[in-house]
Amino acid sequence: MKNKYRNPWAKELNIEKPEFYENDAPKVFSYRGVDVLRLANGSFDYVFCGCCITQRAGCDRGPKAQAVIDEILDGNQPVSDGVASHLIAHGSPALTYSQYTADYLAGLRA
């Protein structure tokens, strides 16, 4: 099965990357609409509504993966602006890195 999903960090890196990821990675876990794909190099892409929302070296299934997904979809884990925009467009709250930093500096986060 061919997967194609948006790379929200494509233009944010020093070396521009493709706008979409395309691979044959198997889905190893699904939770709250997020599919976890195991890539050939052993890492994992977490895909929500056609967009990668995080990439991890582990946490491919079970409670650890659920915790990662819950933190992101519930707006408790900071994400990039591109991921935040995607989450908000699909009804999830989102916490950006810049908002997390502002909250921290204002004493609102530990």
C-alpha positions in Angstrom: 0.0 0.0 0.0 1.4 3.4 -1.0 1.2 6.1 1.7 1.2 9.8 0.8 0.9 12.5 3.5 2.0 16.1 3.9 5.4 17.0 5.4 4.6 20.2 7.4 8.3 20.8 8.0 9.2 20.8 4.2 10.2 24.5 4.1 11.3 25.0 7.7 14.6 23.2 7.5 18.0 24.5 6.2 17.7 22.0 3.3 14.2 22.1 1.7 12.5 18.7 1.7 9.6 17.4 -0.3 6.1 18.7 0.4 4.8 15.1 0.7 6.2 11.9 2.1 5.5 8.8 0.0 6.3 5.3 1.2 5.1 1.8 1.6 5.4 1.9 5.4 3.0 -0.5 7.2 0.5 0.9 9.7 1.4 -0.6 13.0 -1.1 1.2 15.3 -4.0 3.6 15.0 -5.6 5.7 17.8 -7.8 8.8 17.8 -7.5 9.0 14.0 -3.7 9.0 14.1 -2.0 6.2 12.1 1.5 5.2 13.2 3.6 4.0 10.3 6.9 2.1 10.8 9.4 3.4 8.3 12.2 1.2 6.8 14.8 2.9 9.0 12.9 1.8 12.1 11.5 5.2 13.0 7.8 6.1 13.1 5.6 8.7 11.4 2.4 9.7 13.2 -0.1 10.7 10.6 -3.4 12.6 11.3 -5.8 13.5 8.5 -3.1 13.3 5.8 -0.4 15.2 7.6 2.6 14.0 9.6 2.2 15.5 13.1 5.4 14.0 14.7 8.2 11.6 14.0 9.6 9.3 16.6 12.4 6.8 17.0 10.1 4.6 19.1 6.6 4.4 20.6 5.2 2.3 17.8 2.1 1.0 19.6 0.3 0.7 22.9 0.2 3.0 25.9 3.4 4.9 24.9 2.0 5.7 21.5 -1.4 6.6 23.0 0.3 9.0 25.4 2.2 10.8 22.6 -1.0 11.1 20.6 -3.1 12.3 23.5 -0.5 14.9 24.4 -0.4 16.3 20.9 -4.2 16.1 20.1 -5.1 17.6 23.5 -2.8 20.6 23.1 -0.4 19.6 25.9 2.7 18.9 23.7 4.1 21.8 21.8 4.3 21.4 18.0 5.5 23.4 15.0 3.3 26.2 13.6 2.5 24.0 10.5 1.4 21.1 12.6 -0.6 23.4 14.9 -2.5 24.9 11.9 -3.4 21.4 10.7 -4.6 20.3 14.1 -6.7 23.4 14.6 -8.2 23.0 11.1 -9.3 19.5 12.2 -10.8 20.6 15.5 -8.0 19.8 17.9 -6.4 22.5 20.2 -2.8 23.0 19.5 0.1 24.4 21.5 2.9 25.9 19.4 6.5 26.1 20.5 6.3 29.9 20.6 3.2 29.8 22.7 4.8 27.3 25.1 7.9 29.5 25.4 5.8 32.6 26.0 3.8 30.8 28.7 7.0 29.5 30.3 8.5 33.0 30.4 5.3 34.4 31.9 5.4 31.8 34.7 2.4 29.9 33.4 4.3 26.6 32.7 7.0 24.8 34.7 
